[in-house]
Amino acid sequence: MHPDIEVIQKRVESRSEFCRTLTDTIGQIIVGQKYLVERLLIGLLADGHILLEGVPGLAKTLSVKTLATAIRARFQRLQFTPDLLPADLIGTLVYNPASGEFKVRKGPIFANIILADEINRAPAKVQSALLEAMQERQVTISDTTYPLPTPFLVLATQNPIEQEGTYPLPEAQVDRFMLKVIVGYPDKSEERLIMDRMTGPAEIAVKPVISPEEILEARTVVREIYIDDKVKDYIVDIVHASRRPEAYGMDIAPLIAYGASPRASIYLNLAARAHAFLKGRAYVTPEDIKSVGPDVLRHRVIVTYEAEAEQVTSEQIVQKIFDHVEVP
């Protein structure tokens, strides 16, 4: 085992305490959805944007708002609509008649946590306005580039593409999200609790419990978490199997139009480290990779028309890859 594992373990234990506090705080409002909350924390710790997909009414927006409220950071909600313009997000130059000069008016994207609500309600030109911000953590207005605050995290929600009045996200946009999380329905007991809590006489208030500085310190520890070379090779094998499945003994090549990009390897590494951090471990196991793998890969493996005709989804292909690639 790595000689510094014990040192890292102590740092993980001391820095991960706020995760339990944050989870409990979110749980005051959000009933169930433990998987969703854990993925939000992974994105927060690994500095990765998250796309939440699900039908209306599943607390996607409420979960993000509750998370943002529990952090002492600047939060902006951007409601994406068909008539939205890129300048409405990043800002623009405004002419001042008194001075005869143009002045920069920064848009709402200059915040720590951005809720891009129903991101697929706006056309591609507006969605693409986020490309530079999500990748380089900066925006360009006219001929000047402005850095965004740190930390900077985009948490986007979308309704399923099949619904009326939506625009599919460009592939370049989708690839910039570390995780795509599918939000499902609550079970019967959870739904009863949701009904009672949301129709009660008193509104539950959420107070900030952590600071951006604590998040940045935790991210430093996440980057230090040990990951063995064999586990790194396992990550690369998983990603390459999505591009050349025949090399790994799978006959699913006709079902895959495009495999995962190199970002998948990077995000699998970082998300697995964050998952280990949440579990209180100073090292990554193959189980961490398997846990975060579907969320990292489901939006990066593009299926062919043949797969669609056979009703084979990217999630099923990802599962086949994990079933066939040898675990170290």
C-alpha positions in Angstrom: 0.0 0.0 0.0 1.1 3.6 -0.6 3.3 4.8 2.3 1.3 8.0 2.8 -2.1 6.4 2.9 -2.4 6.8 6.7 -1.5 10.5 6.4 -4.1 11.0 3.7 -6.7 9.0 5.7 -6.4 11.4 8.6 -6.9 14.3 6.3 -9.9 12.7 4.7 -11.5 12.0 8.1 -11.0 15.6 9.3 -12.1 17.3 6.0 -15.1 15.1 5.3 -17.0 15.9 8.4 -18.8 18.8 6.7 -20.3 16.3 4.1 -22.5 14.7 6.8 -23.6 18.1 8.1 -24.4 19.2 4.5 -26.3 16.0 3.8 -28.3 16.3 7.0 -29.1 19.9 6.2 -30.3 19.0 2.7 -32.3 16.2 4.2 -34.4 18.7 6.1 -36.0 19.7 2.9 -35.4 16.8 0.4 -37.1 13.5 1.2 -35.3 10.4 0.0 -33.2 11.1 -3.2 -30.0 9.9 -1.4 -28.5 9.0 -4.7 -29.1 12.4 -6.1 -27.7 14.2 -3.0 -24.6 12.1 -3.1 -24.0 12.9 -6.8 -24.4 16.6 -6.0 -21.7 16.3 -3.4 -19.5 14.4 -5.8 -19.8 17.2 -8.3 -19.1 19.8 -5.6 -16.0 17.9 -4.4 -14.6 17.0 -7.8 -15.2 20.4 -9.3 -17.5 18.9 -12.0 -20.8 20.2 -13.5 -23.9 18.1 -13.2 -26.9 17.5 -15.5 -30.0 16.3 -13.8 -32.7 14.7 -16.0 -36.2 13.7 -15.0 -39.8 14.5 -15.4 -41.3 17.6 -13.7 -42.0 17.5 -10.0 -39.1 15.3 -8.8 -37.4 18.0 -6.7 -34.5 18.6 -9.1 -34.6 22.4 -8.8 -35.4 22.2 -5.1 -32.4 20.0 -4.5 -30.0 22.4 -6.2 -31.5 25.4 -4.4 -31.3 23.7 -1.1 -27.6 22.8 -1.7 -26.8 26.4 -2.7 -28.6 27.8 0.4 -26.6 25.5 2.6 -23.3 27.0 1.3 -22.2 30.6 2.1 -21.7 31.4 -1.6 -23.3 33.5 -4.3 -26.1 31.6 -6.0 -27.9 32.5 -9.3 -30.9 30.8 -10.8 -31.1 31.1 -14.6 -34.4 30.1 -16.0 -33.8 29.0 -19.6 -36.6 30.0 -22.0 -36.9 30.0 -25.8 -36.5 33.8 -26.0 -33.3 33.9 -23.9 -30.2 35.5 -25.4 -26.5 34.7 -24.7 -26.0 38.3 -23.4 -28.7 37.6 -20.8 -26.3 35.0 -19.3 -22.8 36.3 -19.7 -23.4 40.1 -19.9 -22.8 42.7 -22.5 -21.5 46.2 -23.3 -23.8 49.1 -22.3 -23.4 52.6 -23.8 -23.3 55.4 -21.3 -24.5 58.6 -23.1 -23.0 60.9 -20.4 -19.5 59.7 -20.8 -19.8 58.5 -24.4 -18.2 55.2 -23.5 -19.2 51.6 -23.3 -19.3 49.9 -19.9 -19.3 46.2 -19.2 -22.4 44.9 -17.5 -21.7 41.4 -16.2 -24.4 38.8 -16.4 -25.8 36.5 -13.7 -23.2 33.8 -14.6 -20.7 35.6 -12.3 -21.7 33.5 -9.3 -20.3 30.5 -7.4 -23.3 28.1 -8.0 -25.4 28.4 -11.2 -28.7 26.7 -11.5 -29.4 26.4 -15.2 -33.1 25.5 -14.8 -34.7 23.5 -17.7 -31.6 24.1 -19.8 -33.1 22.3 -22.8 -35.9 24.9 -23.0 -33.5 27.4 -24.7 -32.1 27.1 -28.2 -28.5 25.9 -28.9 -27.0 29.4 -29.2 -27.9 30.1 -25.6 -26.8 26.7 -24.4 -23.5 27.3 -26.2 -22.9 30.5 -24.2 -22.0 28.3 -21.3 -19.2 26.4 -23.2 -16.4 28.7 -22.3 -17.6 29.3 -18.8 -17.9 25.5 -18.0 -14.5 24.5 -19.4 -12.2 27.5 -18.8 -14.1 29.1 -15.9 -14.1 32.4 -17.7 -16.3 34.4 -20.1 -15.4 36.8 -22.9 -17.4 40.0 -23.4 -16.4 41.9 -26.5 -12.6 41.6 -26.6 -12.0 41.2 -22.9 -11.9 37.9 -20.9 -13.1 37.9 -17.3 -12.4 35.1 -14.8 -15.4 33.6 -13.0 -15.5 33.2 -9.1 -14.1 30.2 -7.4 -15.6 27.8 -6.8 -17.8 27.8 -10.0 -20.3 25.0 -10.5 -23.1 24.6 -13.1 -26.0 22.4 -11.9 -28.4 22.1 -14.8 -31.9 20.5 -14.9 -33.7 19.2 -18.0 -36.9 17.4 -18.8 -36.6 14.4 -21.1 -35.9 15.3 -24.7 -39.1 13.7 -25.9 -41.2 16.4 -24.3 -42.7 19.2 -26.4 -40.9 22.5 -26.6 -37.4 21.4 -25.8 -34.1 21.6 -27.7 -31.5 18.7 -27.6 -28.2 19.8 -26.0 -25.2 20.0 -28.3 -22.7 17.2 -27.8 -20.0 19.6 -26.9 -22.2 21.0 -24.2 -23.2 17.6 -22.8 -19.6 16.4 -22.7 -18.7 19.3 -20.3 -20.9 17.9 -17.6 -19.0 15.5 -15.4 -22.2 13.6 -14.4 -25.6 13.1 -15.9 -27.9 11.9 -13.2 -31.3 10.4 -13.9 -33.8 11.3 -11.2 -36.5 8.8 -10.5 -39.8 8.7 -8.6 -39.9 8.4 -4.8 -41.3 5.2 -3.3 -44.7 5.1 -1.5 -43.5 5.9 2.0 -41.3 8.7 0.8 -44.1 10.3 -1.2 -46.3 10.3 1.9 -43.6 12.1 3.8 -43.1 14.5 1.0 -46.8 15.3 1.0 -46.9 15.8 4.8 -43.8 18.0 4.8 -44.8 20.2 1.9 -48.4 20.8 3.1 -47.5 21.4 6.8 -48.2 24.7 8.6 -44.6 25.8 8.9 -42.0 26.3 6.2 -38.6 24.8 6.9 -35.7 27.2 6.7 -32.3 26.1 5.6 -29.2 27.9 7.0 -25.7 28.0 5.5 -23.5 25.4 7.2 -20.3 25.5 5.1 -18.2 28.1 3.3 -16.5 28.1 -0.1 -13.1 27.9 1.6 -14.1 24.5 3.2 -15.1 23.2 -0.2 -11.8 24.3 -1.8 -9.8 22.7 1.1 -11.8 19.4 0.7 -11.1 19.5 -3.1 -7.4 19.6 -2.3 -7.7 16.5 -0.2 -9.8 14.7 -2.9 -7.0 15.3 -5.4 -4.5 13.6 -2.9 -6.6 10.4 -2.6 -4.5 7.5 -3.7 -5.4 5.6 -6.9 -3.4 2.6 -7.8 -1.9 2.2 -11.3 -4.1 -0.9 -11.9 -7.2 1.1 -11.1 -6.0 3.8 -13.5 -5.6 1.2 -16.2 -9.1 -0.1 -15.4 -10.5 3.3 -16.1 -8.7 3.6 -19.4 -9.9 0.1 -20.4 -13.5 1.0 -19.6 -13.3 4.2 -21.8 -11.4 2.4 -24.6 -14.0 -0.4 -24.6 -16.6 2.2 -25.5 -14.6 3.0 -28.6 -13.3 -0.4 -29.7 -15.5 -3.0 -28.0 -14.3 -5.7 -30.3 -10.8 -5.5 -28.7 -12.5 -6.5 -25.4 -14.5 -9.4 -26.8 -17.8 -7.6 -27.2 -19.9 -7.6 -30.4 -21.6 -4.3 -29.7 -19.6 -2.1 -32.2 -22.6 -1.7 -34.6 -24.6 -0.2 -31.7 -22.1 2.5 -30.8 -21.8 5.6 -33.1 -19.2 7.4 -30.8 -17.4 6.2 -27.7 -16.6 8.3 -24.7 -14.2 11.2 -25.0 -10.9 11.6 -23.0 -12.9 13.7 -20.6 -14.5 10.5 -19.5 -11.2 9.1 -18.2 -10.5 12.4 -16.3 -13.9 12.6 -14.8 -14.0 8.9 -13.8 -10.8 9.4 -12.0 -11.9 12.6 -10.1 -15.5 11.3 -9.4 -14.1 8.1 -8.1 -11.8 10.0 -5.7 -14.7 12.1 -4.5 -16.8 9.0 -4.0 -14.0 7.4 -1.9 -13.8 10.7 0.1 -17.5 10.6 0.9 -17.1 7.0 2.1 -14.2 8.1 4.3 -11.4 6.3 2.4 -8.0 7.6 1.4 -7.8 5.2 -1.7 -9.9 4.4 -4.7 -11.3 0.9 -5.4 -12.8 -0.6 -8.6 -16.2 -0.4 -6.8 -15.8 3.4 -6.7 -15.4 3.3 -10.5 -18.4 1.1 -11.0 -20.5 3.3 -8.7 -19.9 6.6 -10.6 -19.3 5.0 -14.0 -22.9 5.0 -15.3 -23.3 8.7 -14.4 -20.0 9.6 -16.1 -20.5 7.6 -19.3 -24.3 7.5 -20.1 -24.2 10.9 -21.9 -20.9 10.2 -23.6 -21.6 6.9 -25.4 -23.7 7.8 -28.5 -25.8 5.0 -29.9 -26.4 4.3 -33.6 -29.8 4.2 -35.4 -29.5 0.5 -35.3 -29.4 0.6 -31.5 -32.4 2.9 -31.4 -34.3 0.5 -33.7 -33.5 -2.4 -31.3 -34.3 -0.2 -28.3 -30.8 -0.4 -26.9 -29.9 2.5 -24.7 -26.5 4.0 -23.9 -27.0 2.9 -20.3 -27.4 -0.8 -21.4 -24.2 -0.5 -23.4 -22.3 1.0 -20.5 -23.5 -1.8 -18.3 -22.3 -4.4 -20.8 -18.9 -2.7 -20.8 -18.6 -2.9 -17.1 -19.7 -6.5 -17.1 -17.1 -7.6 -19.7 -14.0 -5.5 -18.8 -11.8 -7.4 -16.3 -11.7 -5.9 -12.9 -8.2 -5.6 -11.3 
